[in-house]
Amino acid sequence: MKPFQLRPSASTLNMLRQACLQRRDAVPPTLTERALIPDIPDARYWLDQDLTPFIRDVSQANLREAEALASAGLPNDILPRANLLAVSGGGDAGTFAGGIIAGWTRHGTRPVFKVVTGISAGALVAPFAYLGPQYDDVIVRICNAVGPKDIFHARNMLTRLTSDGMAHSKPLSRLIAQHVTAEILAAIALEYAKGRLLMIGTTDLDSGRPVTWNMGAIASSQAPGALELFRNIMVASMSIPGAVSPVMIDVDVNGHPFQEMHVDGGVLTQVFLYPPGTVMALNQVPGARLRRERHFYVIRNGKLELQWSGTKRRTLNIGGRAISALIQNQGISDLDRIYRIAQQDGADFNLAYIGSDFHISRLHKFDGEYMKRLFEYAFELSAKGYPWHKSPSL
């Protein structure tokens, strides 16, 4: 009698073969900064080291702003006040930023932003905040009509073991494709031509470095793959490694194709504006335009204090709680960094965050009711005139 053997079915074997994902070669470490997006050489920056390309592009943006002012018959010898908006990560708490922005419009005091940055959940809001109040309806729809099935789709247990994430982000890709159209890219390109900047952050997992994407340059490039790249960057910025599949981005190094693996920008940074020393470097560029004043607005999609949580004595619960605490403290450090930059550059610092008076609990990740209530909470505060906090301290 033959011993009993458990043999997987043909369909199971085929599923496993498909799940063994292949990729193009990763960029060698010595070539990381030489990797370019085909047809869009100015698509991104490595701001953890050489600031030269970034300083050059910001200086050119200021010149475009001066030209736009002159065309409108406005003085441009000294550039006017610059309002800079940074939207943080925060998962399903990203609806807080949506409520703040839409309520700000209702209050009637929302400014035009010279710079908008988004990372992780903030990447979903940033393009529409950049384009202005006429796109608030998109923000409202996203914040009030999104549930778990609209973001990620969980894989079955067998596929998880051999795939690149516990879930895939096809629903999120569809959501972004629905709202980020060729017309949206054209609108962003038009604002970029006026000297305004839109930047989104991801993490290059191979090099372990943050990448800042110049979304206006991508939108303006008219490259064949610009729209797809723009959407992929938004998806990548929200793709938690291990939990969700990464986004593979094709690059070129001296005519040789490689592929980068990009994941959630929040792996390394929860919120960002620009690196220390940027303003000083800008002022040293020949022919640079001086600016009258700067106002920072930072929206943190979370509370400042770490929330108490009874942790079960189980591996996943313990690990999850530790990661949550790590992300919380990293986010506070990011706020402190931006605050110090504001002090160094003489900028006005303004911070919004979820207050301790918001007590609604989520039943699960991307709980639609929780997200809707959080949006309403933020909208009501902002519509009355949000009491912006002047430092990251409680």
N, C-alpha and C positions, 0 to 999 in steps of 0.2 A: 504494500500500500504506500503510495507516494505521500510525503508530508504535504500538509496544506500550505499553499502559497497565495499571498494576497497580491494580485496583479492589477495594476491600474488599467483602466479602460483606454481604448484608442483615443477617445476624446480628451481624457485627462492628460495623456502623454502629449498630445498636440498642444493642449493649453500650456503645459510646462515648457515645451519647446519655444512657444511664442513668447512666454514670459521671460526667457533668458535673453534679456535685452542687450543689443550690441550698440556700440557708439564709435564715432570717429575718434582718432587719436586726440588726447588732451594736449593742450599747448604746453610745451616744455617750460620749466620754471624760468629759464634764462630768456625766454621769448615772450613772457606774459604781456609786457607793456607794448610789444610790437605787433600784437594781434589786432587786426582791424576788421570792422564789419564791411563786407564787400559793398562798394559804391557809397558808403557813408563813413568816411574816415574820421569825422568829428563827432561820432555818435556817443562817446562816453569818456569818462575821466577816471584815473586812479589817484584819488585825492589823499591817499595815505602816504604818498611819497612826493613825486614831482608835481608842483602846482602850475608849472609854466603853461601848459595847454589851457588850463582852466582860466588863469589870469588873462591870457590872450583873448579867449572867447568872451569873457565878461567885459573886458575893455572894448571889444568890438560891439558888444550889445549896447554899451553906454553910448558909443558913437551913433549907432542906429537910433537910439532914443533921442539923442540931440538932433539928428536929422528930421525925425518925425515931429519934434517940437517946432523946429524951424519951418517945416512945411505947413504947420498949423498956425504960423504967425506968432508963436510964443517964444519968450526968451529962453536961450539954451546955453548961455555962458557958464552958469552953474546949474547942474541938474536939480530938479525938484525933489521933494520928499519921496523916499522909496519905502514901500510897504512890503515886507517879506513874510510869507506864510509858510510854516512848517507843520505838516500833519503826520502824526506818529502812527506806529503800528498799534495793534490791540485786538486783532481778531474780530469777533462779532461786536465788540465795543466800538468799532469804527463808525457806527451810526451816531455816536456822540458828536464827532466832527461834522457829520452831515447836518445835524440839528443846529449846531453852533453857526455854521455857514448860512443855512437857509434863514434862521432867525435873525441873523445879522442883517441880511437883506431886508427883512420885514421892519427892523428897527430904523433903517434908512441911513446907517452910518458906515456900511461896509465899503472899504476903499478898493481901488484897483491895485492889484498886487504886481510889483515889479518882478518878484521871484515867488514861485510856489514849489515846495518840495513835498514828496510823499514817499512813504516807505511801508511795506507790508499792507495792512488794511488802509493806510493813508494813500496808497497808490491808486486805490479804486476811486477815491474822492478827488484827488489832486487835479486831474485834467479839467474837470468840470468847475472846480473852484477857480482855476486859472482863467477859464473862458468867461466867467462872470455870471451875474444874477440870472441872465436869460436861460442858463442851464441848470438852475436850481430844481426844476421839475425832474430832471434826470436823477439828481441826488436824492430827491424825495422818493422817487420810484424805487431806486436801488435800496434805500434804507428801510422802506416800508413793505416791500414785496419780495424780500429775499428770505429763504429758509435753507435748511441744511442741503436739500436736494438741488438748490440753485448754485451751490458752491462746489462741493466735492461729492464723489460717488465712491463709497467703500467697496473694496475688492473682497472676494470671498477668501476664506482662511487659507486655502491651498495656493491661490495666486499670490497672496501677500508674501509668502515665503520666498518666491523666486522673482518678484517684481521689484520696482524701484520706489515703492511707497505703499502705505496701507490703503491709500485711496488715490484716485486720479482726478484731475481738475478739469475734465471736459465740460461739466456744467458751468464752471466759472469762465472757461474759454468762450462758451456760447453766450453767456451774459455780457461779457466784455465786447464780443463781436457785435452783439445787438446794439450796444450804445456807442462804441468807438468805431465810427464809420469813416469813409473817405472824406465826407463833409466835415467831420470833427477834425480830422488831420489838417484839412485846408484852413479851418478856423484857427487852429493852433499855429500854423505856419504864418498866418496873417499877423497874429500878435507877436510872434517871434521876430518878425521883420520890424516891429516897432521897438525892439530892444528888451522885450520881456522874456523871462526864462522859466522853463518848467523842467524839473529834474526829479527822477525817480531812482531809488536805490535798490540794488540787488546784492547778493553775495555770490562771487565766483567760488564755488566749492572746491575746485581743483587747487587753486592758489590760496584759498582761505582769505581772500581780500575783498573789501567792499568795492563795488562799482557804482559810479554815479552816471546815470544816463541823461544825455542832453536831448530831451524829448522834442524840443522845438526844432533842433537841427535835423532830427530824424523825420519829423513831419514836413520840413521844408526841402528835404533832399530830392523828392520826386523819384527816388530809387524804386525799382520794381517791387522789392520786398519790404518797403517802409511800413506799410499798414500792418503786415503780419508781425514784423519786429516790434512795433509799438505795442501791439496787443500782447505778444509773448513776454515782453518786459513787465507789463502789468501783472500777468499771471505769475511770472517768476517771483516777483516781489512779495507775493502772498503765499508762496509754496513752501510750507514748513518741511524741512528735510526729514525723511523717514516717514512722516505722516502722509505726505503728498508727493507725487512724482515731481522730479525737478524738470526744468525747462532746458532743452539743449539748444544752444545758439551757435550757428556756423560762423567761423571767423577765418581770416586769411593771414598768413605770415609769409611775406616774400613770394607770393604766388602758390604757396602750399596750403591746402585746406586742413583745418583742425576744428575741434568742437569743444565748446566750454559748457560746463554744467552750472546752471544758475538756480539759486533757491532764494528763499525769504531774506530780504534785506535786513530784517530784524535779528538775524543770527548774530550780526556784528554791531548794528546800530539801530536804536529804536526811533530816533528822530534826528534830523540834521538840517542845517542851513548852509553854512560855508565854513571852510577851515580857518583856524586862527592865522592871522597875518595876511589875509586876503586883501583887506582894505589898504594896508600899508604898501603891499606890492602893487596894487592898482594905482595908487597915487604916484608911484615912481615910473609908471609907463609914460614914455614921451607922448605928449599931446592928450594925455588922459583928462577927462572931465571930472571936476570935483563935484561932490553931491552935498546938498544943503543939510539933509538929515535922514536918519534911518529909523524905522519902527519895526520891531520883530513881533510877530504874533505866532505863538506856538500852541498847538492844540494837542494835548495828550489824551489819547483814548484809553483812559484808565484813571484810577485813583492814585494819589501820591503815597498813601500809607499802604503797606502790605496787609491784606485782609486775613484775619485769623481763619484757619481751617483745620478741623480735626482730621488727622491723617491716619488712614487705616494701615495696619502693619502688614502691608503687601508691597511687593517689589514695584509694581507700576505706580501705585499711589505715592510711595515714598519718592521715587524718581520724578514723578510729575510735579509733586510739591516743591522739590528742590529746584527744578528747572523754572517753575513759576517764580520762586524767590529770586533766582539769578536774573531773570528777565526784568523783574520789578526794579532791582537795584541797578541794573544796567541802564534802564530808562531814566532813573533819577540822575545817574551820572551824566547822561546825555543832556538833560535839562541844565545841569550845573555848567557843563561845557558851553552851551549856547549862551547862558547868562553871563559867563565870564567874557565871552567874545563881545557881547553887547556892551559890557562895561568898558572893555578895551577900546571899542570903536565909537563910544559915545552914543550908542543906539538906545532907543526906548524899548524896554523889554515887557512883553505882555504874555501871560500864560493862562490857558483855560484847561481845566481837568474835571473829571467826574467827582463831585463833592460827596462828603460823607452822608449827606441827606438823601442820596439815591439808594434805596434799599431793595429794589427788585432783584430777585435771584433768577438765574437761568436754570431751566430744567435739563438742558443739554447744549452742546456747542451750536452756535448759530440758531438759537431758539428765537423764532420769529416774533413771539410776543415780547420777549425781553428786549430785542433790538428795537421794536416799535416804541416801547415805553421809554427806552433810553433816548431815542430820537426826540420824542415829545418833551422829555425833561430838558434836554439841551436847547431845543427850539424855544421853549417858554422862557428860559433864562436869557437867551440871546435876544429874543424879540423885545424884551423889556430893557435891554442894554446890559450886556454881560459885564459883571464886575471883574475885569481882567486883573489877575494877580501879578504883582510887580517883581516877584522873585520866586524861585522854586521852593522856598521854605513854607511849611504849613503855618 
